[in-house]
Amino acid sequence: MKVLENALEGTEIEPSTYVNILQSQLSDSFIALLYFNAISDYSRNSEDEFEFRNRLDKYEFF
């Protein structure tokens, strides 16, 4: 998702379109794995923020 944001910066294309396509291609078990990764304490970045979870929430991934 971060790659999509960077690649589509300055264009009229919404990254959420591609995030929805990505989500539709993932299996239910992989989406469950992403969910547990996002809520895990191991997913915090160096500033102790949940960057990955915030991106998932931004694009309403779940």
C-alpha beads as a LAMMPS data file, in Angstrom:
LAMMPS data file: protein, C-alpha beads

62 atoms
61 bonds

1 atom types
1 bond types

-500.0 500.0 xlo xhi
-500.0 500.0 ylo yhi
-500.0 500.0 zlo zhi

Masses

1 110.0

Atoms # bond

1 1 1 0.000 0.000 0.000
2 1 1 2.891 2.302 0.705
3 1 1 4.288 1.510 -2.745
4 1 1 0.924 2.345 -4.322
5 1 1 0.754 5.659 -2.488
6 1 1 4.229 6.613 -3.673
7 1 1 3.701 5.422 -7.256
8 1 1 0.363 7.189 -7.681
9 1 1 1.389 10.424 -6.004
10 1 1 0.611 13.367 -8.234
11 1 1 -1.870 11.452 -10.369
12 1 1 -5.638 11.490 -10.362
13 1 1 -5.818 7.737 -9.693
14 1 1 -6.942 6.763 -6.210
15 1 1 -4.761 4.131 -4.492
16 1 1 -7.905 2.650 -2.917
17 1 1 -8.876 1.251 -6.326
18 1 1 -5.709 -0.821 -6.455
19 1 1 -5.939 -1.754 -2.779
20 1 1 -9.396 -3.204 -3.445
21 1 1 -7.999 -5.231 -6.354
22 1 1 -5.173 -6.469 -4.134
23 1 1 -7.611 -7.446 -1.388
24 1 1 -9.776 -9.400 -3.802
25 1 1 -6.762 -11.467 -4.901
26 1 1 -5.788 -12.538 -1.366
27 1 1 -7.091 -15.691 0.282
28 1 1 -9.140 -15.542 3.475
29 1 1 -6.338 -17.157 5.457
30 1 1 -3.809 -14.595 4.214
31 1 1 -6.163 -11.730 5.097
32 1 1 -6.524 -13.255 8.576
33 1 1 -2.732 -13.365 8.844
34 1 1 -2.521 -9.690 7.871
35 1 1 -5.148 -8.860 10.487
36 1 1 -3.253 -10.561 13.305
37 1 1 -0.010 -8.975 12.126
38 1 1 -1.656 -5.548 12.214
39 1 1 -2.906 -5.915 15.788
40 1 1 0.297 -7.491 17.086
41 1 1 2.759 -5.503 19.186
42 1 1 5.446 -6.598 16.728
43 1 1 3.928 -4.393 14.035
44 1 1 4.918 -1.148 15.770
45 1 1 7.474 1.040 14.021
46 1 1 10.421 2.871 15.612
47 1 1 8.129 5.680 16.847
48 1 1 5.959 3.050 18.601
49 1 1 3.078 3.624 16.181
50 1 1 0.990 1.077 14.307
51 1 1 1.882 2.325 10.820
52 1 1 0.680 -0.823 9.045
53 1 1 -2.631 -0.874 10.938
54 1 1 -3.176 2.799 10.152
55 1 1 -2.691 2.134 6.433
56 1 1 -5.139 -0.760 6.549
57 1 1 -7.676 1.453 8.330
58 1 1 -7.127 4.283 5.869
59 1 1 -8.134 2.077 2.942
60 1 1 -10.820 0.180 4.897
61 1 1 -9.034 -3.067 4.131
62 1 1 -10.975 -5.224 6.576

Bonds

1 1 1 2
2 1 2 3
3 1 3 4
4 1 4 5
5 1 5 6
6 1 6 7
7 1 7 8
8 1 8 9
9 1 9 10
10 1 10 11
11 1 11 12
12 1 12 13
13 1 13 14
14 1 14 15
15 1 15 16
16 1 16 17
17 1 17 18
18 1 18 19
19 1 19 20
20 1 20 21
21 1 21 22
22 1 22 23
23 1 23 24
24 1 24 25
25 1 25 26
26 1 26 27
27 1 27 28
28 1 28 29
29 1 29 30
30 1 30 31
31 1 31 32
32 1 32 33
33 1 33 34
34 1 34 35
35 1 35 36
36 1 36 37
37 1 37 38
38 1 38 39
39 1 39 40
40 1 40 41
41 1 41 42
42 1 42 43
43 1 43 44
44 1 44 45
45 1 45 46
46 1 46 47
47 1 47 48
48 1 48 49
49 1 49 50
50 1 50 51
51 1 51 52
52 1 52 53
53 1 53 54
54 1 54 55
55 1 55 56
56 1 56 57
57 1 57 58
58 1 58 59
59 1 59 60
60 1 60 61
61 1 61 62
